[in-house]
Amino acid sequence: MKKSVINTIELIKSRRSIMPRQYNSIPIEDKDINLILEAANWAPTHKKTEPWRYKVLKNGFKDNFGKFLGEKYKEISEHYSKFKFDKLIEKVKKSSVIILICMQRDPNESIPEWEEIASVSMSVQNMWLMATNLNIGAYWSSTKLINFIGEYIPLNKGEICLGIFYMGKYSDEAPLRKPRPIQDKTKWFE
């Protein structure tokens, strides 16, 4: 195999969800955040709609976002748990940077919503791969609290939040992963 193919497959195999509890206190530099966002921008997109939108939260704004999530959880929860409340705030505090994963639909396009969501998801995978390459841990959370993001940060008309991308430097080994063989999930027709 060509060297670039080997490097690419090894990068893909090493991508992991690294949870905020695993992050250390080393900050992520803005130049690395910009590389991660640049990688996101190269995702495939039907009719070049580029539906991904990202909101980068850092420092005090990020920490206040954690408090917002905790209070919103307390407000809407039918079965409030102090443990979950504290965990929400702690995930944000432990993260060096949070990126809100949003999608902007073009009301004049006839592209199905699932295709736009797929484009955003591929954009996030690009971010995740670049973060992995930079030894930055990342984790995508799609809690139901994303439905209230517009109360904390302005969203454009037609823009929705699809998730919270927590990021931080980490010192531990990434967890091992061994997927079932692809042959178990593939059928060939010739």
Secondary structure as the mmCIF struct_conf table of DSSP 4:
data_model
#
loop_
_struct_conf.conf_type_id
_struct_conf.id
_struct_conf.beg_label_comp_id
_struct_conf.beg_label_asym_id
_struct_conf.beg_label_seq_id
_struct_conf.end_label_comp_id
_struct_conf.end_label_asym_id
_struct_conf.end_label_seq_id
HELX_RH_AL_P HELX_RH_AL_P1 LYS A 3 SER A 14
HELX_RH_3T_P HELX_RH_3T_P1 PRO A 20 GLN A 22
STRN STRN1 TYR A 23 TYR A 23
BEND BEND1 SER A 25 SER A 25
HELX_LH_PP_P HELX_LH_PP_P1 ILE A 26 GLU A 29
HELX_RH_AL_P HELX_RH_AL_P2 ASP A 30 ALA A 40
TURN_TY1_P TURN_TY1_P1 ASN A 41 TRP A 42
BEND BEND2 ALA A 43 ALA A 43
HELX_RH_3T_P HELX_RH_3T_P2 HIS A 46 LYS A 48
STRN STRN2 TRP A 52 LEU A 57
HELX_RH_AL_P HELX_RH_AL_P3 ASN A 59 ILE A 76
BEND BEND3 GLU A 78 HIS A 79
HELX_RH_AL_P HELX_RH_AL_P4 LYS A 82 LYS A 94
BEND BEND4 SER A 96 SER A 96
STRN STRN3 VAL A 97 GLN A 104
TURN_TY1_P TURN_TY1_P2 PRO A 107 ASN A 108
HELX_RH_AL_P HELX_RH_AL_P5 GLU A 113 ASN A 133
TURN_TY1_P TURN_TY1_P3 LEU A 134 ASN A 135
STRN STRN4 ILE A 136 SER A 141
HELX_RH_3T_P HELX_RH_3T_P3 LYS A 144 GLU A 151
TURN_TY1_P TURN_TY1_P4 TYR A 152 TYR A 152
BEND BEND5 ILE A 153 ILE A 153
TURN_TY1_P TURN_TY1_P5 LYS A 157 GLY A 158
STRN STRN5 GLU A 159 LYS A 169
STRN STRN6 TYR A 170 TYR A 170
BEND BEND6 ASP A 172 ASP A 172
HELX_LH_PP_P HELX_LH_PP_P2 GLU A 173 LEU A 176
HELX_LH_PP_P HELX_LH_PP_P3 PRO A 179 PRO A 181
HELX_RH_3T_P HELX_RH_3T_P4 ILE A 182 LYS A 185
#
